């Protein structure tokens, strides 16, 4: 299963707010495999919004 953030026309990543072109290693290791869940950009895209929506207790 490939990463849901991978755009296939020109291999690029939409996980961040800015365009990113993954290296050949990243494409092989993360983008085109189940290991996309280990990708630093994928994790950042998943974790940061969750942290922002978590209420901080006083």
N, CA, C and O of each residue as an XYZ file, in Angstrom:
232
protein
N       0.846     -1.179      0.000
C       0.000      0.000      0.000
C       0.893      1.244      0.000
O       1.801      1.367      0.822
N       0.630      2.141     -0.909
C       1.441      3.355     -0.971
C       0.901      4.416     -0.023
O      -0.239      4.346      0.435
N       1.726      5.372      0.251
C       1.360      6.463      1.154
C       0.228      7.297      0.551
O       0.259      7.598     -0.642
N      -0.761      7.672      1.348
C      -1.862      8.495      0.830
C      -1.432      9.927      0.472
O      -2.165     10.640     -0.212
N      -0.262     10.340      0.927
C       0.225     11.691      0.632
C       1.072     11.754     -0.632
O       1.510     12.834     -1.027
N       1.307     10.608     -1.274
C       2.144     10.574     -2.468
C       1.328     10.952     -3.698
O       0.302     10.338     -3.990
N       1.795     11.968     -4.411
C       1.198     12.353     -5.685
C       1.991     11.636     -6.772
O       3.221     11.694     -6.773
N       1.316     10.966     -7.691
C       2.021     10.072     -8.600
C       2.447     10.682     -9.934
O       3.378     10.168    -10.555
N       1.826     11.726    -10.389
C       2.200     12.309    -11.680
C       3.678     12.703    -11.684
O       4.447     12.235    -12.524
N       4.058     13.532    -10.778
C       5.455     13.846    -10.502
C       5.639     13.437     -9.050
O       5.075     14.079     -8.164
N       6.402     12.398     -8.781
C       6.468     11.916     -7.398
C       6.774     13.049     -6.420
O       7.902     13.539     -6.347
N       5.779     13.443     -5.691
C       5.933     14.481     -4.686
C       5.026     14.169     -3.507
O       4.088     13.379     -3.617
N       5.316     14.792     -2.398
C       4.620     14.510     -1.156
C       3.779     15.713     -0.755
O       4.246     16.851     -0.810
N       2.555     15.461     -0.356
C       1.678     16.551      0.085
C       1.410     16.483      1.588
O       0.444     17.073      2.071
N       2.265     15.761      2.335
C       2.071     15.620      3.777
C       2.278     16.946      4.509
O       1.627     17.204      5.521
N       3.169     17.776      4.008
C       3.440     19.064      4.642
C       2.720     20.179      3.902
O       2.109     19.948      2.858
N       2.791     21.369      4.436
C       2.151     22.522      3.803
C       2.898     22.995      2.573
O       2.355     23.750      1.765
N       4.135     22.560      2.423
C       4.943     22.967      1.277
C       5.252     21.745      0.415
O       5.271     20.626      0.927
N       5.492     21.935     -0.869
C       5.820     20.805     -1.748
C       7.134     20.147     -1.336
O       8.071     20.822     -0.910
N       7.190     18.847     -1.466
C       8.399     18.096     -1.141
C       8.556     16.961     -2.146
O       7.614     16.207     -2.390
N       9.747     16.840     -2.726
C      10.039     15.753     -3.662
C      10.909     14.741     -2.923
O      12.057     15.035     -2.592
N      10.368     13.547     -2.662
C      11.137     12.543     -1.931
C      12.297     12.001     -2.765
O      12.242     11.968     -3.994
N      13.337     11.582     -2.069
C      14.487     10.971     -2.737
C      14.101      9.569     -3.205
O      13.052      9.047     -2.827
N      14.951      8.971     -4.025
C      14.691      7.601     -4.476
C      14.630      6.643     -3.292
O      13.812      5.723     -3.277
N      15.490      6.854     -2.304
C      15.455      6.030     -1.096
C      14.114      6.152     -0.394
O      13.511      5.144     -0.027
N      13.636      7.396     -0.200
C      12.359      7.618      0.478
C      11.199      7.000     -0.300
O      10.284      6.428      0.292
N      11.238      7.118     -1.635
C      10.193      6.504     -2.457
C      10.150      4.998     -2.245
O       9.082      4.415     -2.059
N      11.323      4.374     -2.275
C      11.403      2.923     -2.084
C      11.058      2.511     -0.662
O      10.278      1.584     -0.445
N      11.642      3.202      0.297
C      11.540      2.788      1.700
C      10.198      3.139      2.332
O       9.661      2.355      3.115
N       9.652      4.305      2.001
C       8.439      4.785      2.672
C       7.231      4.896      1.735
O       6.199      4.266      1.969
N       7.361      5.683      0.701
C       6.219      6.101     -0.111
C       5.467      4.956     -0.789
O       4.238      4.974     -0.854
N       6.181      3.989     -1.280
C       5.558      2.919     -2.062
C       5.432      1.617     -1.277
O       5.305      0.547     -1.871
N       5.465      1.697      0.030
C       5.400      0.492      0.850
C       4.538      0.742      2.085
O       4.148      1.875      2.369
N       4.250     -0.330      2.808
C       3.500     -0.179      4.056
C       4.284      0.611      5.088
O       3.719      1.116      6.058
N       5.583      0.714      4.877
C       6.437      1.450      5.814
C       6.194      2.949      5.762
O       6.871      3.697      6.468
N       5.242      3.416      4.942
C       4.978      4.864      4.911
C       4.571      5.369      6.283
O       4.674      6.565      6.556
N       4.111      4.480      7.149
C       3.732      4.881      8.507
C       4.949      5.230      9.363
O       4.805      5.786     10.452
N       6.142      4.905      8.873
C       7.386      5.227      9.580
C       8.052      6.478      9.018
O       9.041      6.955      9.573
N       7.528      7.003      7.943
C       8.092      8.176      7.284
C       8.004      9.396      8.211
O       6.940      9.666      8.769
N       9.105     10.134      8.380
C       9.074     11.323      9.242
C       8.040     12.362      8.806
O       7.409     12.990      9.657
N       7.857     12.553      7.511
C       6.871     13.531      7.035
C       5.444     13.057      7.299
O       4.586     13.852      7.685
N       5.192     11.782      7.096
C       3.873     11.206      7.367
C       3.545     11.351      8.848
O       2.443     11.765      9.209
N       4.501     11.011      9.701
C       4.284     11.116     11.142
C       4.028     12.555     11.557
O       3.157     12.831     12.382
N       4.796     13.468     10.979
C       4.612     14.888     11.298
C       3.215     15.357     10.878
O       2.569     16.115     11.601
N       2.758     14.911      9.722
C       1.429     15.308      9.233
C       0.313     14.730     10.097
O      -0.755     15.332     10.207
N       0.546     13.573     10.709
C      -0.462     12.935     11.557
C      -0.413     13.474     12.983
O      -1.454     13.756     13.575
N       0.780     13.618     13.535
C       0.935     13.952     14.956
C       0.697     15.426     15.249
O       0.013     15.753     16.219
N       1.243     16.318     14.438
C       1.114     17.747     14.738
C      -0.337     18.229     14.794
O      -0.691     18.949     15.728
N      -1.197     17.858     13.826
C      -2.604     18.300     13.952
C      -3.280     17.718     15.187
O      -4.132     18.372     15.789
N      -2.917     16.511     15.570
C      -3.505     15.906     16.766
C      -3.070     16.651     18.012
O      -3.864     16.838     18.933
N      -1.817     17.078     18.051
C      -1.323     17.841     19.210
C      -1.972     19.218     19.306
O      -2.257     19.706     20.400
N      -2.202     19.836     18.157
C      -2.815     21.160     18.140
C      -4.265     21.117     18.610
O      -4.754     22.081     19.199
N      -4.952     20.016     18.357
C      -6.363     19.921     18.742
C      -6.562     19.370     20.154
O      -7.687     19.327     20.651
N      -5.475     18.951     20.798
C      -5.573     18.438     22.157
C      -5.619     19.606     23.134
O      -4.724     20.452     23.136
N      -6.678     19.654     23.978
C      -6.770     20.756     24.932
C      -5.675     20.634     26.001
O      -5.328     19.540     26.447
N      -5.155     21.783     26.386
C      -4.134     21.823     27.430
C      -4.823     22.147     28.749
O      -5.532     23.148     28.861
N      -4.608     21.286     29.754
C      -5.238     21.532     31.044
C      -4.363     22.469     31.874
O      -3.136     22.380     31.842
N      -4.989     23.341     32.595
C      -4.254     24.346     33.378
C      -3.889     23.847     34.738
O      -3.269     24.572     35.516
